[in-house]
Structures are given as structure tokens and as C-alpha cells.
Amino acid sequence: MKRLKTTVEFLKIAKQRKQLPGAWKRWHWLEELVKGHDLRLGAEIGVKAGRNLFYLLDTCPRLVMYGIDLWEPQPNNPGPQNYVNWHLEKAYDQVLRDSKAYGDRVIIWKGWSHEVASQLDDGIFDFVFIDADHRYEQVKNDILSWKGKVKPKGFLCGHDTHFPGVHSALLELYPDYIEVGTDHCWYVRMPGDESRERAIDSA
Ligand SMILES: C[S@@+](CC[C@H](N)C(=O)[O-])C[C@H]1O[C@@H](n2cnc3c(N)ncnc32)[C@H](O)[C@@H]1O
């Protein structure tokens, strides 16, 4: 497996592509991650209108993605995380319409993130990208619900480390998380399957 690119390398690529570093978004970093490690199955938790999801499906032809979102207002939540003026019904219709072009390469799943996670097997995803509710308890819940779904040596990652809730949850659960330097993304590399590796070594 290749090592991950550093921020300096990302900035070099951005310059070659004549993109301003500020225009280097989460989907550009994820595209590099997917291509650099030949990742085949991913999940995005929090899809909204599918900007990130469809960019990845367009640029990474071998990738299959699960797109998971509640796509409903949550009026009892405080502040912008109540999604009241987010037009999520419209976003969901658009995602359903746009996803038709990708056939079996995309699975759209409407529901609470932790409930969806509980219905999936462990260790199936090459990467999971968490970008749903950014409050501390909710980010923590998402990380705890989804980390087991990632394969050994896969990537648990997400967006918006500059949100206090995201930052606090990461510091508590993964104090050694990597800050990517692109659009406030973060990642953690899952440990390898030690027992399997030991069996291969002694064979
Ligand atoms: C920041 S937006 C996602 C943006 C998207 N990742 C992108 O890059 O374009 C957050 C989304 O998370 C969804 N969401 C929030 N809390 C959720 C939960 N507990 N379960 C499922 N989806 C949730 C919201 O409905 C909203 O569409």
C-alpha cells in the first residue's frame, strides 16, 4: 500500500491542476485516497444533495458507494444542526434521481446513521467518511457506530475538524487522528488484522 500524501504534496498537485489551495475540497482528497489505495467500497454518512458522493462516483470508476442520510429536518436540535431550512426533501429527490445514472455502484439508504450501521456487517468498507451531525455526542456516536464497519487497514475519515464537536470527539476517541489539511478533513487508519498476518507469516 502506498503511503498517504502530505499537505505539501496536495498543494503541489493543486498547483499543477491550476487550482487555488482553498479550492482543494474534501472530494479531491478522497479521490486521491481512493485512487492511491485502490479502495473499492466506501460509505458517506451525511450526503445532503450528493456533491461529494457523485464527484467520487464520477472520478473513481471502480468505486461502489453507500450514501446514508436521514434527509429530514430535526427541529428539536439546537442551531443549524436542526436542518430546518436545508430543503432536505428536495435534496433526497435529487439524490435518488442522480443516482440512477450509476446503477449498482451506488446504494442510497435513508435513515438514522446509527440505525443503518447496526444493520450492516462489520469490516466491509475500505473507507467510511463521516459528515453528518457535527455536535460532540452525535459525532462520537457516529464514530463508535461506524469504526467497526471499516476493514482492517481501511480508513475511517470525516469532515469539519474546525467544528468544536468534531474536534472534541476526535480528541477523546482518536487523539492521534491525522488532520489532512484539506477542507478540514481527518482520518484514522484502522489497525491490521494481526491474527491473520501472524498466520500468513508462520505459513
Ligand atoms: C453537512 S451535510 C452533508 C454534506 C455532504 N457530505 C457533502 O459533502 O456534500 C450533513 C447531512 O447529515 C445528515 N444527518 C444529520 N444527522 C444525521 C443522522 N443522525 N443520521 C443520518 N443523517 C444525518 C443531514 O440530513 C445532512 O444532510
The ligand as an ORCA input file, in Angstrom:
! r2SCAN-3c Opt
* xyz 0 1
  C     -23.015     18.575      6.171
  S     -24.350     17.746      5.389
  C     -23.525     16.545      4.380
  C     -22.752     17.164      3.224
  C     -22.150     16.149      2.273
  N     -21.307     15.200      2.952
  C     -21.325     16.856      1.199
  O     -20.077     16.795      1.281
  O     -21.901     17.467      0.295
  C     -24.969     16.825      6.748
  C     -26.072     15.814      6.432
  O     -26.135     14.900      7.531
  C     -27.463     14.458      7.699
  N     -27.629     13.963      9.072
  C     -27.515     14.660     10.221
  N     -27.677     13.881     11.287
  C     -27.899     12.624     10.814
  C     -28.126     11.365     11.437
  N     -28.132     11.231     12.756
  N     -28.318     10.298     10.641
  C     -28.291     10.413      9.290
  N     -28.070     11.583      8.651
  C     -27.872     12.685      9.390
  C     -28.301     15.685      7.384
  O     -29.597     15.288      6.985
  C     -27.474     16.385      6.290
  O     -27.965     16.106      5.003
*
